[in-house]
Every structure is written in C-alpha cells, then in structure tokens.
Amino acid sequence: MATTVIRLVGMLPAGWACEPWVEGGRIGLRVEPGPGGAVDRWLAGVLADRVLAGWGAVQWGG
C-alpha cells in the first residue's frame, strides 16, 4: 500500500504539494494544487491508470 502512495505522489504535477499517510488499510493524500490546478481532473486521470484499478476517492472536510 505504501508503494501506491509513492506512485500517487510521483504523479503530482510540478508545483503541487501533498501530505500523504497510510492508516488502517487506507491511504490519504491532502493535496494543495499549484495556481490554476484542478485536483478533480488530476484525480480522474490518476484513477484511470490500470495499476490503480479498484481504487476510488473519498472526499472529506477538514
């Protein structure tokens, strides 16, 4: 699972920042996009990667 976090962080566009964590069978990324960045569009592209088949996104406040 930690390798998935590494993969996701590696797929971030230049200039974006994130805080990753792995906990209880779940991974999380708090993403801060650069100027004009669209997290939803990036996430849709990432989840289209065959290697991440079966993974999904959950949005939460905080």
N, CA, C and O atoms as a GROMACS GRO file, in nm:
protein
  248
    1MET      N    1   0.082  -0.119   0.000
    1MET     CA    2   0.000   0.000   0.000
    1MET      C    3   0.086   0.126   0.000
    1MET      O    4   0.050   0.225  -0.064
    2ALA      N    5   0.198   0.123   0.069
    2ALA     CA    6   0.286   0.240   0.069
    2ALA      C    7   0.339   0.268  -0.070
    2ALA      O    8   0.365   0.384  -0.104
    3THR      N    9   0.356   0.164  -0.152
    3THR     CA   10   0.403   0.188  -0.289
    3THR      C   11   0.298   0.265  -0.369
    3THR      O   12   0.334   0.339  -0.461
    4THR      N   13   0.171   0.248  -0.337
    4THR     CA   14   0.067   0.324  -0.404
    4THR      C   15   0.080   0.472  -0.370
    4THR      O   16   0.061   0.558  -0.457
    5VAL      N   17   0.111   0.502  -0.246
    5VAL     CA   18   0.131   0.642  -0.206
    5VAL      C   19   0.247   0.701  -0.286
    5VAL      O   20   0.238   0.814  -0.336
    6ILE      N   21   0.355   0.626  -0.299
    6ILE     CA   22   0.470   0.673  -0.376
    6ILE      C   23   0.430   0.697  -0.521
    6ILE      O   24   0.470   0.798  -0.580
    7ARG      N   25   0.352   0.607  -0.578
    7ARG     CA   26   0.306   0.623  -0.716
    7ARG      C   27   0.222   0.751  -0.730
    7ARG      O   28   0.243   0.829  -0.822
    8LEU      N   29   0.129   0.772  -0.638
    8LEU     CA   30   0.043   0.890  -0.644
    8LEU      C   31   0.122   1.019  -0.630
    8LEU      O   32   0.100   1.115  -0.704
    9VAL      N   33   0.215   1.022  -0.536
    9VAL     CA   34   0.296   1.142  -0.516
    9VAL      C   35   0.379   1.168  -0.642
    9VAL      O   36   0.397   1.283  -0.682
   10GLY      N   37   0.429   1.062  -0.704
   10GLY     CA   38   0.507   1.077  -0.827
   10GLY      C   39   0.425   1.128  -0.944
   10GLY      O   40   0.481   1.181  -1.040
   11MET      N   41   0.294   1.112  -0.938
   11MET     CA   42   0.207   1.158  -1.046
   11MET      C   43   0.158   1.301  -1.026
   11MET      O   44   0.087   1.355  -1.111
   12LEU      N   45   0.194   1.363  -0.914
   12LEU     CA   46   0.152   1.502  -0.891
   12LEU      C   47   0.219   1.596  -0.991
   12LEU      O   48   0.337   1.579  -1.023
   13PRO      N   49   0.145   1.692  -1.040
   13PRO     CA   50   0.205   1.792  -1.129
   13PRO      C   51   0.311   1.874  -1.054
   13PRO      O   52   0.305   1.889  -0.932
   14ALA      N   53   0.406   1.926  -1.129
   14ALA     CA   54   0.510   2.011  -1.070
   14ALA      C   55   0.446   2.129  -0.998
   14ALA      O   56   0.351   2.188  -1.048
   15GLY      N   57   0.499   2.162  -0.882
   15GLY     CA   58   0.450   2.276  -0.806
   15GLY      C   59   0.337   2.244  -0.710
   15GLY      O   60   0.296   2.331  -0.632
   16TRP      N   61   0.286   2.121  -0.714
   16TRP     CA   62   0.181   2.082  -0.620
   16TRP      C   63   0.246   2.025  -0.494
   16TRP      O   64   0.355   1.968  -0.500
   17ALA      N   65   0.179   2.042  -0.383
   17ALA     CA   66   0.228   1.988  -0.256
   17ALA      C   67   0.125   1.889  -0.203
   17ALA      O   68   0.006   1.899  -0.233
   18CYS      N   69   0.173   1.792  -0.123
   18CYS     CA   70   0.077   1.700  -0.063
   18CYS      C   71   0.132   1.647   0.068
   18CYS      O   72   0.252   1.651   0.094
   19GLU      N   73   0.041   1.598   0.149
   19GLU     CA   74   0.073   1.534   0.276
   19GLU      C   75   0.012   1.394   0.270
   19GLU      O   76  -0.109   1.379   0.286
   20PRO      N   77   0.095   1.292   0.248
   20PRO     CA   78   0.041   1.155   0.239
   20PRO      C   79   0.041   1.085   0.374
   20PRO      O   80   0.121   1.119   0.462
   21TRP      N   81  -0.047   0.986   0.390
   21TRP     CA   82  -0.044   0.899   0.508
   21TRP      C   83  -0.107   0.765   0.473
   21TRP      O   84  -0.188   0.754   0.381
   22VAL      N   85  -0.068   0.664   0.548
   22VAL     CA   86  -0.124   0.529   0.536
   22VAL      C   87  -0.172   0.490   0.674
   22VAL      O   88  -0.097   0.499   0.771
   23GLU      N   89  -0.299   0.446   0.683
   23GLU     CA   90  -0.355   0.413   0.814
   23GLU      C   91  -0.470   0.314   0.799
   23GLU      O   92  -0.563   0.337   0.722
   24GLY      N   93  -0.462   0.204   0.871
   24GLY     CA   94  -0.572   0.109   0.877
   24GLY      C   95  -0.625   0.061   0.743
   24GLY      O   96  -0.746   0.052   0.725
   25GLY      N   97  -0.538   0.030   0.649
   25GLY     CA   98  -0.584  -0.020   0.521
   25GLY      C   99  -0.630   0.088   0.425
   25GLY      O  100  -0.685   0.058   0.319
   26ARG      N  101  -0.608   0.212   0.460
   26ARG     CA  102  -0.647   0.323   0.374
   26ARG      C  103  -0.526   0.413   0.353
   26ARG      O  104  -0.437   0.420   0.437
   27ILE      N  105  -0.525   0.480   0.240
   27ILE     CA  106  -0.422   0.580   0.218
   27ILE      C  107  -0.492   0.714   0.199
   27ILE      O  108  -0.608   0.721   0.159
   28GLY      N  109  -0.419   0.817   0.228
   28GLY     CA  110  -0.475   0.951   0.209
   28GLY      C  111  -0.371   1.046   0.156
   28GLY      O  112  -0.252   1.032   0.183
   29LEU      N  113  -0.416   1.142   0.080
   29LEU     CA  114  -0.331   1.249   0.030
   29LEU      C  115  -0.407   1.379   0.048
   29LEU      O  116  -0.516   1.396  -0.006
   30ARG      N  117  -0.351   1.468   0.121
   30ARG     CA  118  -0.406   1.604   0.128
   30ARG      C  119  -0.328   1.683   0.024
   30ARG      O  120  -0.208   1.710   0.041
   31VAL      N  121  -0.394   1.721  -0.084
   31VAL     CA  122  -0.329   1.782  -0.199
   31VAL      C  123  -0.355   1.932  -0.203
   31VAL      O  124  -0.468   1.978  -0.187
   32GLU      N  125  -0.247   2.006  -0.224
   32GLU     CA  126  -0.257   2.151  -0.244
   32GLU      C  127  -0.205   2.179  -0.384
   32GLU      O  128  -0.085   2.177  -0.409
   33PRO      N  129  -0.299   2.207  -0.477
   33PRO     CA  130  -0.256   2.230  -0.615
   33PRO      C  131  -0.186   2.365  -0.631
   33PRO      O  132  -0.206   2.457  -0.552
   34GLY      N  133  -0.106   2.373  -0.734
   34GLY     CA  134  -0.044   2.499  -0.771
   34GLY      C  135  -0.149   2.591  -0.832
   34GLY      O  136  -0.265   2.553  -0.843
   35PRO      N  137  -0.109   2.710  -0.871
   35PRO     CA  138  -0.202   2.805  -0.932
   35PRO      C  139  -0.274   2.744  -1.053
   35PRO      O  140  -0.211   2.686  -1.142
   36GLY      N  141  -0.404   2.757  -1.055
   36GLY     CA  142  -0.483   2.707  -1.167
   36GLY      C  143  -0.497   2.556  -1.171
   36GLY      O  144  -0.549   2.502  -1.269
   37GLY      N  145  -0.452   2.486  -1.067
   37GLY     CA  146  -0.459   2.340  -1.065
   37GLY      C  147  -0.600   2.291  -1.039
   37GLY      O  148  -0.677   2.355  -0.967
   38ALA      N  149  -0.634   2.179  -1.097
   38ALA     CA  150  -0.766   2.119  -1.080
   38ALA      C  151  -0.749   1.979  -1.024
   38ALA      O  152  -0.719   1.885  -1.097
   39VAL      N  153  -0.768   1.964  -0.894
   39VAL     CA  154  -0.748   1.836  -0.827
   39VAL      C  155  -0.843   1.730  -0.883
   39VAL      O  156  -0.801   1.616  -0.905
   40ASP      N  157  -0.968   1.766  -0.906
   40ASP     CA  158  -1.064   1.667  -0.958
   40ASP      C  159  -1.020   1.609  -1.092
   40ASP      O  160  -1.030   1.488  -1.113
   41ARG      N  161  -0.973   1.693  -1.180
   41ARG     CA  162  -0.926   1.646  -1.311
   41ARG      C  163  -0.803   1.558  -1.297
   41ARG      O  164  -0.792   1.454  -1.362
   42TRP      N  165  -0.708   1.599  -1.212
   42TRP     CA  166  -0.589   1.519  -1.187
   42TRP      C  167  -0.627   1.383  -1.130
   42TRP      O  168  -0.576   1.280  -1.175
   43LEU      N  169  -0.717   1.382  -1.031
   43LEU     CA  170  -0.757   1.257  -0.967
   43LEU      C  171  -0.825   1.163  -1.065
   43LEU      O  172  -0.801   1.042  -1.061
   44ALA      N  173  -0.909   1.215  -1.152
   44ALA     CA  174  -0.975   1.131  -1.253
   44ALA      C  175  -0.872   1.065  -1.343
   44ALA      O  176  -0.884   0.947  -1.376
   45GLY      N  177  -0.770   1.140  -1.382
   45GLY     CA  178  -0.664   1.084  -1.465
   45GLY      C  179  -0.584   0.977  -1.392
   45GLY      O  180  -0.550   0.874  -1.449
   46VAL      N  181  -0.554   1.003  -1.266
   46VAL     CA  182  -0.479   0.907  -1.185
   46VAL      C  183  -0.557   0.777  -1.169
   46VAL      O  184  -0.501   0.669  -1.185
   47LEU      N  185  -0.685   0.788  -1.136
   47LEU     CA  186  -0.765   0.667  -1.113
   47LEU      C  187  -0.794   0.591  -1.242
   47LEU      O  188  -0.840   0.477  -1.236
   48ALA      N  189  -0.767   0.651  -1.357
   48ALA     CA  190  -0.782   0.581  -1.485
   48ALA      C  191  -0.661   0.491  -1.512
   48ALA      O  192  -0.666   0.407  -1.602
   49ASP      N  193  -0.554   0.507  -1.436
   49ASP     CA  194  -0.434   0.423  -1.451
   49ASP      C  195  -0.469   0.279  -1.416
   49ASP      O  196  -0.522   0.252  -1.308
   50ARG      N  197  -0.441   0.186  -1.506
   50ARG     CA  198  -0.475   0.044  -1.483
   50ARG      C  199  -0.416  -0.012  -1.355
   50ARG      O  200  -0.476  -0.098  -1.291
   51VAL      N  201  -0.301   0.036  -1.318
   51VAL     CA  202  -0.237  -0.013  -1.195
   51VAL      C  203  -0.322   0.017  -1.072
   51VAL      O  204  -0.314  -0.054  -0.972
   52LEU      N  205  -0.402   0.122  -1.079
   52LEU     CA  206  -0.485   0.161  -0.965
   52LEU      C  207  -0.630   0.114  -0.981
   52LEU      O  208  -0.720   0.165  -0.914
   53ALA      N  209  -0.652   0.016  -1.068
   53ALA     CA  210  -0.788  -0.039  -1.086
   53ALA      C  211  -0.842  -0.084  -0.952
   53ALA      O  212  -0.773  -0.151  -0.876
   54GLY      N  213  -0.965  -0.048  -0.924
   54GLY     CA  214  -1.027  -0.085  -0.798
   54GLY      C  215  -1.014   0.021  -0.689
   54GLY      O  216  -1.086   0.016  -0.588
   55TRP      N  217  -0.925   0.117  -0.708
   55TRP     CA  218  -0.910   0.225  -0.612
   55TRP      C  219  -1.015   0.331  -0.642
   55TRP      O  220  -1.061   0.345  -0.755
   56GLY      N  221  -1.053   0.406  -0.540
   56GLY     CA  222  -1.151   0.511  -0.556
   56GLY      C  223  -1.116   0.628  -0.466
   56GLY      O  224  -1.019   0.624  -0.391
   57ALA      N  225  -1.196   0.731  -0.475
   57ALA     CA  226  -1.171   0.853  -0.398
   57ALA      C  227  -1.285   0.876  -0.302
   57ALA      O  228  -1.401   0.850  -0.332
   58VAL      N  229  -1.249   0.927  -0.185
   58VAL     CA  230  -1.347   0.969  -0.085
   58VAL      C  231  -1.307   1.110  -0.045
   58VAL      O  232  -1.192   1.134  -0.008
   59GLN      N  233  -1.400   1.201  -0.052
   59GLN     CA  234  -1.372   1.337  -0.016
   59GLN      C  235  -1.418   1.363   0.127
   59GLN      O  236  -1.522   1.312   0.169
   60TRP      N  237  -1.342   1.439   0.200
   60TRP     CA  238  -1.382   1.473   0.336
   60TRP      C  239  -1.343   1.617   0.365
   60TRP      O  240  -1.256   1.673   0.298
   61GLY      N  241  -1.406   1.676   0.462
   61GLY     CA  242  -1.375   1.813   0.502
   61GLY      C  243  -1.263   1.814   0.603
   61GLY      O  244  -1.229   1.711   0.662
   62GLY      N  245  -1.207   1.928   0.622
   62GLY     CA  246  -1.102   1.934   0.722
   62GLY      C  247  -1.005   2.033   0.701
   62GLY      O  248  -0.912   2.046   0.780
   0.00000   0.00000   0.00000
